[in-house]
Each structure stands twice: as C-alpha cells, then as structure tokens.
C-alpha cells in the first residue's frame, strides 16, 4: 500500500492493531500541498480537519493584538481550559480504544509529540478565544508569537474536534513547501463512535 510508510510512522497510529481503524483513516486522507506562511488552522475557529505533517515544519502560534496587547495577554493568563487529561488517569482518558480478537489496541491522543495535550498541560489558551479574531482579520494588526513546532509524522486537531472546542492557536506553514494529509471532522467522529465508544 502507498500508505504503509505513514501507517508505520505517524504518531496517530502508534500502538494501533485494528486494521479496520487504519484502513478507514487512510482511505479518507485528503492530500494537500501548500507554501510557507499559509494558515492551516486559525485561532478561535472550530477545527474541520486533523492535520498530518508528511514532510515539513508547522508552527503553532498565538496572536497578540497590537492595539490592546495587555488585554490579549491577560486573557491568556486568566481564561483557561481545565486540563483535558487527568495525570493520574492518563492512559484511560487520552486514548481511542478498540478491540480486535480480544486484544486491546490504543491510539494515543496524548503522546510526547501531540500538541493538543501539550497546550492543555501548559494552560496557554483561553476557553473563549483570546482575541475573537474573525476569519478575515488583518494579520498586520497582530504580533504572532511562536509556541511550538509540528514536525514530520506528527498531527494536530483531534482533541479539539472531539470536545467541540475552537483551536486555541494558529497553525502556520514554516517550510518553503509542505505536503499534508487532512482527515475530516466527520471521519474523526466516526472513528470515535466506532472504536472509542465501544466497550
């Protein structure tokens, strides 16, 4: 299969032993190619797709309103999500779980390179969206601060799709060009329904 190298390397499929889960996912991958500085996900927007990084670098960024910088910063500090993941029950609360011939397999939502959970643990973002930035906002009015990188084989977005919360950050292309896979929201929710919600 042309997807074998992605199945073997993507963090999303780590510890997954259910072939149906994998087949459904890769059959619904949408390939795209885009260029440096393209915004893939915008802050305070509901996420439509999980983004899989095939071969480049993406930057997670927060925006500071240059006209009201302290208002933006104070909102970051004061309006926080409660952590999604309880440290004492990490494995139970942070995974898709499926059964395959009585063998439990787990797709980690939280792992060392999953920034959805990293953001939660660092309490960087606001529950309401810090700046109420509209889809057609003028970037020249904002200072963008780099928070972290997303590299080859990593992904972003499934946690926020599952809990139906807007993205706390911008996801921007930093490589000259980049190839990505997108997995649509409806496909993620179908995976949750088919595998995570079953005992």
N, C-alpha and C positions, 0 to 999 in steps of 0.2 A: 504494500500500500504506500502511496505517496505521503501518507501522514505518519508513517511509522516513526520517523525521527522526532516528530513533535509529540507523539504519544509517549515515547521513551524519555523525552527531555523536559516537557512542560511540567512546571510545579503543580498545575491543576490536576494532572493525572497521577501524581505521586501516591503510591500505595493503593492504586485502584486495580482491582482484579475482576471487575464486572465488565465483560466485553460489550454488553448492550449499552451501558453508560458511555463507554468510549466511542462506540460506533455512532450513537445518536449525536454526540457532541461534535465529532469531526465532520460528520455529514452535513452539519448545519453551520460550519465555519464559513464566514464571509471574508475573502481575502481583499485587502486594500493596500495601496501604496501611496504614500504621501511625503511631503517635503518638510524641511526644517521650519520650525515656528508654527506649524499648523496646530490648532487647538482641537484635540480629540474629544475631550470632555471639559465642560465648563462648570465652574463652581456654582453651587446653588441650583443646579439643574438635575432633575431626575435622570438617572443613567439608563440609556436604551440598550447598551451593549457592554458585555465584558470584553476588555481589550487584551489581546495576547500579543506580546512582543516577540516577533520572529527573529529580528536581526539588528536591532538598533538600540538607541537610548531615548527614553522618555523622561520628562521632568515633571514632578509633582510640585505645584506652586500655589502660593496664596497671594491674594491681591490686597494691597493697601491703598485706600482712597486718598489721593494726594491732597484733596480739598479738606478731608476730615481724617487725618491719619490716626489721631488718638482715639477717635470713635471706633475706627476699624480694629485697632489693637485691643481696646478694652472689650469689644465684643468677642474677640478671640479668647480672651482670658476669662470672661465671665459667663458666657453661654456655651456650655459644653455638653456633649452627649455623655450619658453614663456609659461606662465601658460595656461593650457588647459581650465580652468574654470574661467570665469569672476565672481568675487564675487557678483556683483550686479545682475547677472542673473543666479545664482547658479542652481536653480531648473530646468530652461529651458534647460541649456546646459549640464547637468550632469545626464541625465536620459534616459532610454529606456521608451517610452510611447506607450501604447496600448489602444485600445478601446474595451469595452465589454458591449454591451447593453447601449451605450452612457455613460458609466461610465469610466472615465479616470483612468488608473492604472499606477503606476510608479515603475520601478525597479531602485533603486538608484545606479548609478555608483560611485557617491561620497557620502560617509557617514562617520560617525565618526570612523569606523574601515576599511575604504578602503584605502589601502596604495598607490595605483596608484595615487590618487589625493593628498594624503599627500606628496608624493615625489614632485609632481609639485609645490605645495604651498611652499615647503621648498627649491626649486631650487637646489636640491642636485646633479642632474646628468647632464651629458653632452649630447648635441644633436648628437654628432658623436660617442659617446662611448669613455670613457676617456683613456683606455689603449690599445684599439684594440686587446683585448685578443682573441686568437684563440681557437677553440673548444678543442684542445688537449694541452692547455697551462699547464705549470708546476706550480702547486699551491705553491710549496716551494719557488718560486721567488717572492711571493706576500704576503703582510700583509693584512689580511681581517679585516675590521672594522665593527662592528655590528651597524646597524642604527635603526632597529625596529623589532618587533616580529609580527608574524601572528599566531593567536590562533584558537581554535575550532570555527567552523561556519563562519570563515572569508575566503576571497578569494583574489586572485591576478591575474592580467594579462589582463582583458578585455579591459581596456582603450588603452593599447599599441597595442593590436590586432586591435582594431577599427581604430586607427590612423596610423597603419602600421609602428610603430617605434620599435626599439630594446629595450630590457629590460635595464634599467639603473643600475640594481643591480643583484646580485646573490641571489637566494632563496635556502636556505640550511636547511636540516632537523636537528633539535636540540634535539628532543625526541629520546629515545632509539629505538623505532619503531614508525611508523606513518601510518595511513590509510588516503588516499586522494581520491577525485574524480577529474578526468580531464574532461574538456569539450573542444572539439577540435575547432580549429580556424574556420573551415568551418561551424560548428554549431553556433558559436557566430555570424558570419557574416550573417548567415541565419536568426537568431533572429533579428538582426538589420534591415535586409531587410524587414522582415515580419511585424515587430511591430514598430520599431523606425522611419522608413522612411515613414510610412503611416500617413496621416493627420487625 
